[in-house]
């Protein structure tokens, strides 16, 4: 049977860009229908919130985006660990998309995680409509958030508009299955496929760490085949060897590749940008990689890797052993990603593993060029 569309919606904001920030703020929030038209609202409230004079919830639906600022701020976000914004439409309607705008100052207060609910009069309760986690807010002030694609805002995922039940949001597809067998080797490579940014201009990391059966593995050398780094009078900086120097809190010790840009956005100092970036690693001795993590660099979360594939060299070919898609890197800088485990594989280690032959060309991926292993400080 047909159900009446909702008239009441609420946003529950659960995290902001600045860790420990006591307040949350927004300049504007608009609910749109399937035709992209703004849905008229008649009331808005912030249950449990505290707003300074002139920064009340009504400002978030007044249609004012440009200066002078007309923002909403909840100074109780830190105390409550959430901010609730309830919105009542002038008449029942289904929200198909919504748009948020940053305020005029203090990016630490920008919301990054939230869920959108609707109230069903028939069922007598709130039902989840959309969830977003660790969204990267715009760098500029008084700017719209972008989801997927070139349009501002976020599409509502799934069909939740009926009373008493909800069709779950489909889970993301599982990563590709790893091979049934993984061998001990000293050669690994990572191909980074995307970053947080919809249109990547560069990719960066502070550190990459590998772990085996006995703890952290000793990476003797790291390179970025085909990469493009900044150059100073002293030479190249922010090169791949910084990834294995065990320095996780100095901005000068990061890796950056500007060849991650798409071809039409390639910086003048680079050439043949292709929208991906490759890292090659050589261990000091052969080992079976069981897990790994990475550490974010000092700035610009838009450059954090979000999707990648990890390969090992079996002595005759490069074989994928792990694949990750749409990983949410920590927004805090100089922070590790969650540990990623190589799952579903048998452990085969020869008592005296043979020395891999010279790297031949592989049909899909060419092995990294041989290079000398630079001295590296031992990792803790």
Residue pairs with C-beta under 8 A, 6 or more apart in sequence:
3 120
3 122
3 161
3 162
3 163
4 92
4 121
4 122
5 92
5 93
5 94
5 161
6 89
6 92
6 93
6 94
6 118
6 119
6 120
6 161
7 88
7 89
7 91
7 92
7 93
7 119
8 86
8 87
8 88
8 89
8 118
8 119
9 31
9 86
9 87
9 88
9 89
9 95
9 116
9 117
9 118
9 119
9 129
10 84
10 85
10 86
10 87
10 116
10 117
10 119
10 126
11 29
11 84
11 85
11 87
11 114
11 115
11 116
12 82
12 83
12 84
12 114
12 115
12 117
13 24
13 77
13 82
13 83
13 84
13 85
13 111
13 113
13 114
14 81
14 82
14 113
14 114
14 115
15 111
15 112
15 113
15 134
16 23
16 24
16 77
16 108
16 109
16 110
16 111
16 112
17 107
17 108
17 109
17 110
17 111
17 112
17 137
17 331
18 106
18 107
18 108
18 109
19 331
19 332
20 78
21 77
21 78
21 108
21 109
22 75
22 77
22 78
22 79
23 73
23 74
23 75
23 77
23 78
23 109
24 73
24 74
24 77
24 83
24 109
24 111
25 55
25 71
25 72
25 73
25 74
25 103
25 106
25 109
25 110
26 60
26 71
26 72
26 100
26 101
26 102
26 103
26 111
27 59
27 60
27 64
27 65
27 69
27 70
27 71
27 72
27 101
27 102
27 103
27 104
27 142
28 60
28 61
28 62
28 63
28 64
28 65
28 70
28 99
28 100
28 101
29 60
29 61
29 85
29 87
29 98
29 99
29 100
29 101
30 38
30 61
30 98
30 99
30 153
31 38
31 39
31 41
31 87
31 89
31 95
31 98
32 38
32 39
32 95
32 96
32 97
32 98
32 99
32 153
33 39
33 93
33 94
33 95
33 96
34 94
34 96
36 97
39 89
39 90
39 93
39 95
40 89
40 90
40 91
41 61
41 87
41 88
41 89
41 90
42 88
42 89
42 90
43 87
43 88
44 57
44 58
44 60
44 61
44 85
44 86
44 87
44 88
45 57
45 85
45 86
46 57
46 72
46 74
46 83
46 84
46 85
46 86
47 84
47 86
48 76
48 80
48 84
49 57
49 74
49 75
49 76
49 77
49 80
49 83
49 84
50 74
50 75
50 76
51 57
51 72
51 73
51 74
51 75
52 73
52 75
55 71
55 72
55 73
56 72
57 72
57 85
58 72
59 70
59 71
59 72
60 71
60 72
60 85
61 87
62 70
64 70
65 101
65 142
66 142
67 104
67 142
69 103
69 104
69 105
69 142
71 103
71 104
72 85
73 103
73 109
74 83
76 83
77 83
77 109
83 111
94 161
95 116
95 118
95 129
95 156
96 155
96 156
97 153
97 154
97 155
97 156
98 116
98 130
98 153
98 154
98 156
99 144
99 145
99 152
99 153
99 154
100 111
100 144
100 145
100 153
101 142
101 143
101 144
101 145
102 110
102 137
102 138
102 140
102 141
102 142
102 143
102 145
103 109
103 110
103 141
103 142
104 141
104 142
105 141
107 137
107 139
107 141
110 137
111 135
111 137
112 134
112 135
112 136
112 137
112 331
113 132
113 133
113 134
113 135
114 131
114 132
115 128
115 129
115 130
115 131
115 132
116 128
116 129
116 130
116 131
116 156
117 126
117 127
117 128
117 129
118 126
118 127
118 129
118 160
118 161
119 125
119 126
119 127
120 126
120 127
120 163
120 164
122 163
122 164
123 163
123 164
127 160
127 166
128 160
128 166
129 156
129 158
129 160
130 154
130 156
130 157
130 158
131 169
132 147
132 154
133 328
134 328
134 329
134 330
134 331
135 145
135 147
136 196
136 197
136 301
136 302
136 331
137 145
138 144
138 145
138 146
139 302
144 152
144 153
145 152
145 153
145 154
146 152
146 153
146 198
147 153
147 154
147 155
148 155
148 198
149 198
150 198
157 169
158 166
158 167
158 168
158 169
158 170
159 167
160 166
160 167
172 325
172 326
173 325
175 322
175 323
175 324
175 325
176 320
176 323
177 344
178 320
178 321
178 322
178 342
178 343
178 344
178 345
179 319
179 320
179 321
179 345
180 345
180 346
181 345
181 346
181 348
182 288
182 289
182 312
182 321
182 342
182 345
182 346
182 347
182 348
183 288
183 312
183 314
183 315
183 348
183 349
183 353
184 286
184 287
184 288
184 348
184 349
184 350
184 353
185 283
185 286
185 287
185 312
185 313
185 314
185 315
185 356
186 282
186 283
186 284
186 285
186 286
186 287
186 356
187 280
187 281
187 282
187 283
187 312
187 313
187 356
187 359
187 367
187 368
188 210
188 280
188 281
188 283
188 289
188 310
188 311
188 312
188 313
189 278
189 279
189 280
189 281
189 310
189 311
189 313
189 318
189 365
189 368
190 208
190 278
190 279
190 281
190 308
190 309
190 310
190 311
191 276
191 277
191 278
191 279
191 308
191 309
191 311
191 365
192 203
192 260
192 276
192 277
192 278
192 279
192 305
192 307
192 308
193 276
193 307
193 308
193 309
194 200
194 305
194 306
194 307
195 202
195 203
195 260
195 302
195 303
195 304
195 305
195 306
196 301
196 302
196 303
196 304
196 306
196 329
197 302
197 303
199 262
199 265
200 260
200 261
200 262
200 275
200 302
200 303
201 258
201 260
201 261
201 265
201 267
201 302
201 303
202 256
202 257
202 258
202 260
202 261
202 303
203 256
203 257
203 260
203 277
203 303
203 304
203 305
204 238
204 254
204 255
204 256
204 257
204 297
204 300
204 303
204 304
205 243
205 254
205 255
205 294
205 295
205 296
205 297
205 304
205 305
206 242
206 243
206 247
206 248
206 253
206 254
206 255
206 294
206 295
206 296
206 297
206 298
206 334
207 243
207 244
207 245
207 246
207 247
207 248
207 294
207 295
208 219
208 222
208 243
208 244
208 279
208 281
208 292
208 293
208 294
208 295
209 216
209 292
209 293
209 294
209 295
209 379
210 216
210 217
210 219
210 281
210 283
210 287
210 289
210 291
210 292
211 217
211 289
211 290
211 291
211 292
211 293
211 339
212 287
212 288
212 289
212 290
213 287
213 288
213 290
213 347
216 379
216 380
217 283
217 287
217 289
218 283
218 284
218 285
218 376
218 378
218 379
219 244
219 281
219 282
219 283
219 284
219 376
219 379
220 244
220 282
220 283
220 284
220 373
220 374
220 376
221 241
221 244
221 281
221 282
221 371
221 372
221 373
221 374
221 376
222 240
222 241
222 243
222 244
222 255
222 279
222 280
222 281
222 282
223 240
223 241
223 279
223 280
223 368
223 369
223 371
224 239
224 240
224 255
224 257
224 277
224 278
224 279
224 280
225 278
225 280
225 368
225 369
226 259
226 272
226 278
227 240
227 257
227 258
227 259
227 277
227 278
228 257
228 258
228 259
228 267
228 269
228 270
228 271
228 273
229 236
229 237
229 238
229 239
229 256
229 257
229 258
230 236
230 237
230 238
230 256
230 258
230 269
231 237
231 269
237 252
238 254
238 255
238 256
239 255
240 255
240 279
241 374
241 376
242 253
242 254
242 255
243 255
243 279
244 281
244 376
244 379
245 253
245 376
245 377
246 376
246 377
246 378
246 379
246 380
247 253
248 295
248 334
249 334
251 297
251 298
251 299
254 297
254 298
255 279
255 297
256 297
256 303
257 277
258 266
258 267
258 269
258 270
258 273
259 266
259 270
259 272
259 273
259 274
259 277
260 273
260 275
260 276
260 277
260 303
261 267
261 270
261 273
261 275
262 273
262 274
262 275
263 272
263 273
263 274
263 275
265 273
266 272
266 273
267 273
278 368
280 368
282 373
284 373
286 353
288 347
288 349
289 310
289 312
289 321
289 342
290 341
290 342
291 339
291 340
291 341
291 342
292 310
292 339
292 340
292 342
293 336
293 337
293 338
293 339
293 340
294 305
294 336
294 337
295 334
295 335
295 336
295 337
296 304
296 329
296 330
296 332
296 333
296 334
296 335
296 336
296 337
297 303
297 304
297 333
297 334
298 333
298 334
299 333
301 329
301 331
301 333
304 329
305 327
305 329
306 325
306 326
306 327
306 328
306 329
307 324
307 325
307 326
307 327
308 323
308 324
309 320
309 322
309 323
309 324
310 320
310 321
310 322
310 323
310 342
311 318
311 319
311 320
311 321
311 365
312 318
312 319
312 321
313 319
313 356
313 359
313 367
315 354
315 356
315 357
316 357
316 360
317 362
318 362
318 364
318 365
318 367
321 342
321 345
322 340
322 342
324 340
327 337
329 337
330 336
330 337
359 367
359 368
359 370
360 367
361 367
